[in-house]
Amino acid sequence: FELIKERALAWRVGVVGWKAIDSVNIYQAAAEAMRRAAKGLEVKPQLVLVDGMNLRGLDIPTVRVVKGDDKSLSIAAASIVAKVVRDRLMVGYHRLYPQYGFASHKGYATREHKEALKLHGPCPIHRRTFRGVSQKV
């Protein structure tokens, strides 16, 4: 992650919160996060490579690359950056909601996370449209 940040010509993360994800869907929310990231770059790219989806709404040409993180170093690097940033956000949420164990499972549907949901119900950051959460609300 640090090496990518150090050596990339430019990089940016687009974040979309749980309310936005619940109001549209995960696919559209991911597309919005990508648009925010692309628009926020200090160096305007000539082309945006997108892993597996068509991305509209940019004034920059885009190319959909199926299994992009296997075929493109840029997409693979973006996947690493996104995962590290997301994991760090979840560690931050752990400080606010330690009873859910976000620091260990990072919000994924592990046994520990499911048990915490059963015991405590969803907290404010849980996506209400996620099946495991919607059953608890």
PyMOL commands that set and color helices and strands:
alter all, ss='L'
color gray80, all
select helices_A, chain A and resi 2-7+18-23+26-39+68-71+73-96+98-100+102-105+111-120+131-134
alter helices_A, ss='H'
color red, helices_A
select strands_A, chain A and resi 48-51+62-65
alter strands_A, ss='S'
color yellow, strands_A
deselect
rebuild
show_as cartoon
